[in-house]
């Protein structure tokens, strides 16, 4: 099949070719698909991360026009955790995050659609028809997804997603689909109990954040935010973000090519083109990354790093650096 037409395949199958699909089978995961992974500074479930990283670039509710690469309008699978600072207190006295009803209902509707299409999704991925660029592209898209340790969910355990949980990411996806496609619905600044569903469902804190004025080392920003950009930089365009050393040298006090602006002006986030590029309507080109925007907590992390001097860990006095949950 022409892979440029692969985004059409799911809707064509759903129109009546049910006999061509392979069932995902039973849920044989003792954690019911709720093994956690670290995606930049958000905790998600493994299958949820695969869908978001590998599918939502076309099948995203915020992706429009040609960027959908033929994915039919309304066939949206993005189930990113929603960031919230609004809390509510349960009858047992626990503090939980709370989401606006329209936001929560839209998220759950997309989750329901994924589960209803689970056999079709599984068949398309297993046969290499989805994502459009092939299974190899799926693994490349997951290079910034790390296993997370059970005792401290914000600590990454492995760099390679293949082999996480001692099984392949294909097995993670199959089990997740078979286990009712559970999702982390909310992320925020507070700690919540693992496995406890509040008003916003399963939720975890945002990882790698600092207290006001507390310095964040560049290594933390690279691991949790910029490492996922290395697939396109420099292979498609500057700056070179392929390693932490190259990224720092390419960004700090270096011209961006946009009206003489520097990518990073230490201490001045408003003058830093990097931060502008991560937000809506930059003065040159389009917002990055292409597709879904970064979570606001990731952008806040970049801003905090710049505002506190845009330094590396080796340049920070002992005790000044924030403790990052994203560091192995």
DAMO-V960607 format. One record per backbone hydrogen bond with DSSP energy under -0.5 kcal/mol. NH is the residue of the N-H (numbers start at 0). CO is the residue of the C=O. If there is no record, write none. Layout:
BEGIN
nh=NH co=CO
nh=NH co=CO
END
This chain:
BEGIN
nh=4 co=1
nh=5 co=2
nh=7 co=4
nh=8 co=4
nh=8 co=5
nh=9 co=5
nh=11 co=7
nh=12 co=8
nh=13 co=9
nh=14 co=10
nh=14 co=11
nh=15 co=12
nh=16 co=12
nh=19 co=16
nh=20 co=17
nh=21 co=118
nh=27 co=25
nh=29 co=27
nh=31 co=28
nh=33 co=30
nh=36 co=43
nh=37 co=145
nh=38 co=36
nh=38 co=41
nh=39 co=37
nh=39 co=143
nh=40 co=38
nh=41 co=38
nh=43 co=36
nh=45 co=34
nh=48 co=44
nh=49 co=45
nh=50 co=46
nh=51 co=47
nh=52 co=48
nh=53 co=49
nh=54 co=50
nh=55 co=50
nh=57 co=54
nh=58 co=54
nh=59 co=57
nh=62 co=59
nh=66 co=63
nh=67 co=64
nh=68 co=65
nh=70 co=67
nh=74 co=71
nh=75 co=73
nh=76 co=58
nh=77 co=58
nh=81 co=184
nh=83 co=186
nh=87 co=95
nh=89 co=87
nh=89 co=93
nh=92 co=89
nh=95 co=87
nh=95 co=93
nh=97 co=85
nh=103 co=99
nh=104 co=100
nh=105 co=101
nh=106 co=102
nh=107 co=103
nh=108 co=104
nh=109 co=105
nh=110 co=106
nh=111 co=107
nh=112 co=108
nh=113 co=109
nh=114 co=110
nh=115 co=111
nh=116 co=112
nh=117 co=114
nh=120 co=116
nh=121 co=117
nh=122 co=118
nh=123 co=119
nh=124 co=120
nh=125 co=121
nh=126 co=122
nh=127 co=124
nh=128 co=123
nh=129 co=123
nh=133 co=130
nh=137 co=133
nh=138 co=134
nh=139 co=135
nh=140 co=136
nh=141 co=137
nh=142 co=139
nh=144 co=141
nh=145 co=37
nh=145 co=143
nh=146 co=157
nh=147 co=35
nh=148 co=151
nh=148 co=154
nh=154 co=151
nh=155 co=153
nh=156 co=146
nh=162 co=166
nh=163 co=160
nh=165 co=162
nh=166 co=163
nh=171 co=167
nh=172 co=168
nh=173 co=169
nh=174 co=170
nh=175 co=171
nh=176 co=172
nh=177 co=173
nh=178 co=174
nh=179 co=176
nh=180 co=175
nh=184 co=182
nh=184 co=201
nh=185 co=201
nh=186 co=81
nh=187 co=203
nh=195 co=192
nh=196 co=194
nh=197 co=195
nh=197 co=200
nh=199 co=96
nh=200 co=197
nh=202 co=195
nh=203 co=185
nh=205 co=187
nh=206 co=40
nh=213 co=210
nh=214 co=319
nh=217 co=310
nh=219 co=216
nh=220 co=216
nh=221 co=217
nh=222 co=218
nh=223 co=219
nh=224 co=220
nh=225 co=220
nh=226 co=221
nh=227 co=224
nh=228 co=225
nh=229 co=226
nh=231 co=228
nh=232 co=228
nh=233 co=231
nh=235 co=231
nh=236 co=231
nh=240 co=232
nh=240 co=238
nh=246 co=242
nh=247 co=243
nh=248 co=244
nh=249 co=245
nh=250 co=246
nh=251 co=247
nh=252 co=263
nh=253 co=250
nh=255 co=260
nh=258 co=256
nh=260 co=257
nh=262 co=253
nh=263 co=250
nh=265 co=263
nh=266 co=305
nh=267 co=264
nh=271 co=268
nh=272 co=261
nh=272 co=270
nh=273 co=262
nh=275 co=271
nh=276 co=272
nh=277 co=273
nh=278 co=274
nh=278 co=275
nh=287 co=276
nh=291 co=289
nh=297 co=294
nh=298 co=294
nh=299 co=295
nh=300 co=296
nh=301 co=297
nh=302 co=298
nh=303 co=299
nh=304 co=300
nh=305 co=301
nh=306 co=302
nh=307 co=303
nh=308 co=305
nh=309 co=304
nh=314 co=311
nh=315 co=312
nh=319 co=316
nh=320 co=316
nh=321 co=214
nh=323 co=321
nh=326 co=323
END
